[in-house]
Each structure stands twice: as C-alpha cells, then as structure tokens.
Amino acid sequence: SVAYIEVFRDTPILIQLFLFYYVGPSFGVTLEATTVGIVGLGMYGGAYFAEIFRSGFEALPRGQVEAARLLGLSGAQILWNVKMRQMAVLVL
C-alpha cells in the first residue's frame, strides 16, 4: 500500500492517464478514454484519501488507545468506538 500511495501521489495525474491509455495496450489492457479517466482519477484520489485517513489515525493520542485497553475493550471495540470516531472528526 505504501508503494501505491507513493507512486500515485508523486506522479502528475496527466502522466498517469497517458500511461494508462497509451502503455496499457502493450500489456494487453485496452480501455476507452472515458474508462481510463474514471479509473485513473479514482486511483489518484484513492491514494490521497488513504494518506488523509492514515494521518488521521496517527494524530490520535496514544493515551486514548491505552485507556481503552485498560478498560478491557477488544480490538474491534477500540477501533470502532475510540479510533474511528475521533479520527472522523480530525479528518473532516
């Protein structure tokens, strides 16, 4: 996932779209221009959203998760009740 994020965030979107459209047929992937645009923009936006969510998770104080563990919450409960709710506020 790190390679995906780095490649799509570090190259210009126009270069990515050209590569999908013109280099794809040499690998046996022939797509129409509209399909290339939708898939390319989706992958480009997905890399940025993944980075936004990653930074949201990293911005949470560690004490919140430690306190949830001490209260006896399971991993899924910590993720849903502690991390996701606070991360959503930070990301927005």
Secondary structure, 3 states (H helix, E strand, C coil): CHHHHHHHHHCCHHHHHHHHHHHHHHHCCCCCHHHHHHHHHHHHHHHHHHHHHHHHHHCCCHHHHHHHHHCCCCHHHHHHHHHHHHHHHHHC
